[in-house]
Amino acid sequence: MADSREAAPLTPVAPTALVVDDEKNIRRTLEMVLSGEGYRVLEAESAEQALELIRNPRQPVDVAIFDLKLPGMSGLEALERLRADEATRELPVIVISGHATVHDAVSAIKLGASDFFEKPLNRERVLVSVRNSVRAARMSRTLEQMRGELEARYEMIGTSPPIQKLFQDIDKVAPTKASVLITGESGTGKELVSRAIHRLSPRKDAPFVKVNCAAIPRELIESELFGHERGSFTGAQGRKRGFFEQAHGGTLFLDEIGDMDLSAQAKVLRALQNGEIVRVGSEHVIHVDVRVLAATNKDLPKSVASGAFREDLMFRLDVFPVRVPALRERPTDIPLLADAFVGAFCKENGLRPKRIDPSLYEALARRKWPGNVRELKNVVERAAILSSDVITVADLPEDPHSSPFEDDNDDDSAPTAAPGPDAGRGRLTLREHRDAAERAYILDTLKELAWNISRASVILGVERTNLHKKIRAYGIKRGES
């Protein structure tokens, strides 16, 4: 027979406070004050005993009150050990003392103490400090949990209105079959958006195939997208399945779609309209079931007006537009992103976890970030390498965008044409001189690496896509002296 008794309502668990003092009267007084306000109170007469209680997973501690002077290990030493352990780093610790100096108080705060009080203790001040410390720690844990849920769902971090709007758009379009055009500046995370849409769609267990249209030579784009038959062109030694076939049943992500050749655009349009492709060198029609997501940092309407992009393809792709906000539109997310990047970097490289000094957040917020989240990640990781346990403003690399000689509207991803042979007859502009130097350096690097684009992009510190763009913009050719 089923139990018809009603379940007792759940009551919130009272916060647990640990009082650490070698004086029994102090422990007793604090126990009475805290328990009278609903706290569960644990007591310890030494730092060693307190550390054992804190590390007991069966009895989690929400806040600890340590006396500074204790037999054996001091309160400051215990605090230092707590901050060095990842499991206890965020535990709020209040330090109390009857014979403290200013140096002691400063040392405690530097080590991460939530507050510092001298004896005799003021009841109201202690209660306010304990209450605020517990509340702040719980809010931090809640935020960390929310951040983890967002990372797991979208692989992106942020609580600002623009990023929340992006999450809402992803949730709306992911379950559908609609084509999606993802727009946004370079480095904003357009690929992450495409992967989130795929992962939240009914096709999540089918293939996700990414194609960087800007990185594929014009003469090979059709072969890469649609495949080819043996002997269809020089070097085609066997049959090859193209990206559309590889993505059958799943999602095809066409990154940098604005750089696709017009002839390939026509065939992509046919594939979107009819679900039909034809391999290069074949007349056999192959039916594919593919959801296409496309991304670009270009203004496609302008490309359509100039004849560089097909209008009918743009409308076919742009069934549901998703815009990824630039980092300057979501400055409140910079601290969250920086923390996440530092944590991930330290974990991946086997380093001790590092903390970011609050002044660093302000310095990061003042930067322009034309490279958006990707640039922020690179800067923060470089600072983590240079820093000690705490990352400060002094560890930041110089901001390359802060030069007073730099035009605010300069775009390094789109260099001007290389200076002509007559450029040396007159004085060059700063931009022309910089472009000439950059062109020469890129050419020398490519020659040294036998035109290995991947290695060159690492040496030069740019994305492969941007390096391809610079090579085309500067007119750099193989065999050039």
N, C-alpha and C positions, 0 to 999 in steps of 0.2 A: 504494500500500500504506500502511495506517495505521501511524503511528509507534508501536511497541510499548514505547518507552522510558518509564520512569516519570518523572513530573514531579518536579523537585527540590522539597523542602519549602520553603515560604516562611519566611524568617527576619525577625524584626522589625527595622525600620530603626533604627540607632543614633541617639540624640539628637545634634543638632549644636550645639556651643557656639562662640560668637564671642568671642575675646579681643582687646580694644582697649587698647593701651598703646604709648607711644612708646619705651619701654625694651625693647630686644630680649631682654635676659636674663629679664625678667618674662614676656614672651610665651612664651619658650622653656620656662620653668619650668612655667607653667600648662598649656602644650601637653602636656608629659610627664605631669603629674599627671592631667589629664583623659583623655588617650588611653589611659593605663594602666587607667582604669576603664571603657573601652569607648565613650567619646564621640568623635565626629568633631569636629575642631577647625579652625576658620578663624581667621586672624590679620589684624589691621589696625593700622597705626601712627598713624592719625588718625581723628577722628570722622567726617569727610567720607567717607573710604574705607569706614568701618564702615556708614554709612547706605546706601551703594550696595550693599554686600553683603546687608544686611538686606532691602532692597527687591527683590532679585533673586528672582523666583518660582521659578527653577530650583533654587535652593539655600536651602530654608527653614531659618531659624535657630530653635532651640528655647529658647536662653538666651544672653544677652549679658553679658559682664563688661567694664565701662568704667572706665578710669582717670579720675579727676576732672580732673587737669591734663593737657591735651593741647595740642599746637601747633595754632593756629587755633581751631576750635570746641571748647569745653570739654565734658567728659562730662555736666555738668548741662544744657547747651544741647542736646546730642544727645538726652538723656532727655526734655526738654521737647518736642522735635520728634516723637519717637516716640509720646509720649502724645497729641499733637494730631492724629495721623494714625490714622484708624479702622482701617486695615489693620495697624498695629503697636501699637495701644493696649494689647493684652493680652500683649505680649512680655515675659517676665521679664527684668529688668535688675538686675544686681548691680554696685554701685559700689565701687571700691577707691581708696585714696589714701595717699600717704606724708606729706602735709603738710596734713591736713584739720583743720578746726575743727568745733566742735559745730554751728555754724550750717550748715556744708556738709552734715553728716550729716542734720540736720533737713530741710534743703531737698531733699535727695535722696529721703528717705522721703516727704515731702509730694508730690513729683512722681511717686510711684508706684514707687520702687525697691524691689525685693524684699528687698534686704539691703545692708549697708554694712560694709566691712572696712578696717582700716588696715594698711599695710605695716610690717614684713614679714608676709606672709600665713601663716596656719596651715593646713596642708594638709588636715587632717580637717574643720575648720570650713568651708573652701571647698567641699569635696566634699559635705558634708551640705547646705549652702545650695543648691548647684547641683542636687542630686538632688531636694530638696524643691520648688524652683522649677519644675523640669520636670514633676514629678508634679502639682503644683497646676494648672499651665497645661493639662495634658492632661485632668485631671478637669473643668476649667472648659469645655474644648471639647466633651468628651463630654456634659456636662450641657446645653450649648447645643444640641448636636445632638439630644438627647432631647427638649428643649423644642420645637425646631422640628418634630420628628416628631409630637409630641402636638398642637401647634397645627394642623398640616396635617391630622391625622386627626380631631380633635375640636373644633378652634377654641377649646380650653380649655387652661389651664396648671395644673400641679400635680403634686406627687410624694407628697403626704400619703396615708395609708391611705384616708380617706373619698373623695377624688377618684379614687384608683385603683379603688376599689370601683364608683364611678359609671362609669368607663371600661369595666370588666368587664361591667356591666349593659347598657351600650350595645352592646358587641360581641355579647352573647348575643341581644338582642331585635331588633337591626337587620335581620338576614337573614330574619326571619319576617314573617308578615302580621298579627301580633297588634296590637290596639289598645293604646296605651300611655297611662297617666295619669302625667304628670310633676308632682310636687309639690315645693314648696320656697318659702322666703320670697321676697319681692320683691327683685330685684336679684341673685339667685344664678346666673342664666344658664339659665333653663328653655328659652328659645328656642334657645340654642346647642345644648342637648341634643337638641331636636327636629330641628334641621338636621343634627346629626351622625348621628342615627338614619336620616334620609332619605338622606344622602350615602353611608352604608355599607350601604344596602339595595339589593335588585334594582331598585328604582324610581328610582335616583339620576339617571337621564337623563330622567325624566318631571317634570312640574311639582311644585314645592313652593309651596303657597299658605298664607299666614298670615292668620288672622282674629283681630282683637282684639275679643272679644265684649263687653268692657266699654265700648268706644269707639263702638259702634253703637247708636243710639237704639232703644228697645224696639219702636217701631212699624215699624222698617225691618229688623230682624234677619232675619225670614223671607225678605224680598225679597233681602237681601244673600247669604244662604246658599243659597237655592234658585232665585233668579231670579224674573222676573215677565214677564207678557204685556203688550202694549200696552193701555193703558186700564184696567188692573186696579185702579188707584187714582189719585187726583189726582197729576199729575206724572209718571205712567208713560207717557212719550211714545213708547216703543218697546220691543221685546222685549229682555230682559237675561238673560244667562247668570249664574247664581249661582256662589258659590265652589265648591260641590260639583262643578258641571260643569267649571269651570276646572281643578280638580285631578284630573279623570278620568285614570286610569292612574298617578297619582302619589300625593302625600301632602298631606293637609289638616291644618293645625295650628290647633286651636281654643284660642287663648290666653285666659286668664281665663274658663274655661268655667263657673266657679261663679257668674258674673254673668249667665248666659243666662236669658232669660224662659222660664217653664214651657211655654208653648204652642210655642215653638221647640224646647224640649227633646224634646217628643213626636215632632216631625218628624225631628229628628236621630237619635232612637232608631230610627225606621222606616228611615232611610237606612242605619244601621249593621247592622240586622237583615236587610234585604232588598236593600240596594243600590238602593233606589228613592227618587226624589224627584219632587215635583210643583211646577211653578212657580206663584207666586201668580197667581190669575186663570185657571188652566188646570186641566183634568181629565186631561190626558195624562201618563201615568207615564213617567219617564225613568230608564233604568238607568245607574248609574254604578259605576265600579270605583275606589274611593278607600280609602286607608289613613288612618285618623284617629288623630292624636296630640293629646292634650288636656293643658292645663296649668292649674294653679290654685295660689294661695297661701292658699286657704280650707280649712277643715276640712269636707270634703264630708259625712262622716257626720253632723256637727252640722246641716248644711244640710238633709240628708235628714230628720232628726228634727224640724226646724222646718217642714218642708213646702216649703222653698224650692228643693229639688232632687229630681229623680226618682230613687228608689232603683234602678229597673231600668236607667236610663241610667248611673248610677254603676258598677254591676256590669259593664255592657257596655264601658265605657271602661277600667275598671280590670283588664283582662285581665293586663297586666304592669305593676305599679307601679314607677316610677323616682323615687327621692327625691334631690333635689339638695341637698348639704350647705350649711349656712350658713357664712359666712366664719369665724365664731368657732370652728367645728369643725375648721378646717384652717389654723391660724395659721402653720404652717411654710411655707405657700404664699405668704404675703404678700410676702416679698422677691422671689420669682420673678415674681409678678403686677406688683409695683411696677416692677421693671426692664423688663418687657415693655411696660407702659403708657408709661413714659418714652421708651423707644426708639421705639415706634410714633408717639408724639406729636411727637417731634423730627423724625422722618423726614417725617411728613405735613405739618408746618409749615415745613420747610426750615431747621430750627435745627441748630446744631452739637450733636453728641451730648453728653448730660449724664450725669454720674456721681452716684450716690446715696451720701451719707455714711453709713457703717454705723450711726451713732447714730439715723438717721432710721428704719431698720428697727425698732429697739426702740420708738420713739415710735409707729409705726404699729401695732405689735403690742399696745400698751396701749389702743388705742381699741376702742370697742364694736362699730362697724360694723353698725348696724341696717339700713342700706341695702345691706350686703353688698358684692359685687365691684363693682357699679355705683357705689356711693359711694366705694369705694377708688379707682376709676379717676378720678372727678371730682376728688378731693382731690389725687391725685398729679399730674394734669395741671395743676391750678391752681398747685401748688408749682413745677412745671417752668417755668411762665410767670414766676413771681416770682423765680426763682433765677438765679444766675450759672452757671458751668460745673459746679459741685458743688451738689447739692440738699441742704440741711441742715434741721434741725429748725426753724430760724427761718423757713423759707419755708413751713411748714405753715399752712394757715388754722386759725382757732380751732375747736376741737371743739364743735359745737353740742350734743352729747349729754353733756357733762361738767358741766353746770350742777348745783350742789348742790340747786337747787329743782326739778329735773326728776324725775318719777317714773320709776324704772327700767323700769316696765312700760308707759310711755306709748308709743303708736303713732301717729305723725304721719300715717300713711296712712289712719287711721280716726278722724277728728275726732268729737267729741261733737256732739250736736244743738246748733243755734244757740241762744243764750240767749233766753228768751221776753221779752215786753214788760214783765213785772214784775221782771225781773232787776235793774234799776237801783234798786229800792227798798231792797235790802240790799247788803252788800259782796260783790262777786264773788270767786269763788275764782280762783287764778292760772290754772287751766286754762280757766275760763269767759272770763276777760279775754283770754287769748291767742286762744281760738277766735273771739271776737267781732271782734278786730282782724284776724285772718286772713281771716275771712269778708268784712269790709269791703274789705280790700285786694284779694282775688280779684275781688269784684264791680266795684270801681273799674277794675281792669286790664281785665276783660272788656268793660266799657262803652267804655273808651278805644280798644280794638282792635276794636270792632264785633263782639264775640263770636267773634273768630277764635281758636279753641282752640289751634291749633298755635303761633301767635305768642305767645299768653298763656303757654303752658307753657314757652316759651323764656325769656320775660321773668321769670317766677316761679321758674324753675330747678327745675321738677318734670317728671316724665314725664307724657305726655298721659293715660295710664291713671289715674294718681294724681289728676290735676286733675279728670277726670270724676268720680271717687269723691268728692272734696271738694265738688264742685258739688252732687252728689246729697245728700251727708250734711248740708250746710248749707242745703239747700232753696233754692238760688239760682235765680232765674227770670229770663228775658229780660223787659225792660221794668220791672224792679223799681227803685224809686227809692232 
